Amino acid sequence: QVQLVESGGGLVQAGGSLRLSCAASGRAASTYAMAWFRRAPGKDREFVATITWRGGITYYSDSVKGRFTISKDNAKNTVYLQMNSLKPEDTAVYYCAGRTAPTATFDFWGQGTQVTVSS
């Protein structure tokens, strides 16, 4: 099993920045890639960004491209999401997730961290 714990959420004004962290423990070495998702009130869960542990290959949703940066620290088994130029529509609960293969589903999820952007 892989345990994921997010941190770093909070309240920020529009245009501000936050950095989320996701610490993986347990069988973290078995994961192939990590990702961030978010769920805004009344909306479906939305993919935000993903990164592979090996090679650091990244992919972003169009809604955050150019504003958010996903990164990793293999030694710490930690993935980060640097969020800049935040907008009120970025308000959501942000979840960290992991999967064990390129075509696998994201089977490991954190508890989520709230991000609120005020206008």
Buried (B, 14 or more C-beta within 10 A) or exposed (E): EBBBBBBBBEEBEEEBEBBBBBBBEEEBEBBBBBBBBBBBEEEEEBBBBBBBBEEEEBEBBEBBEEBBBBBBEEEEBBBBBBBBEBBEEBBBBBBBBBBBEEEEEBEBBBEBBEBBBEE
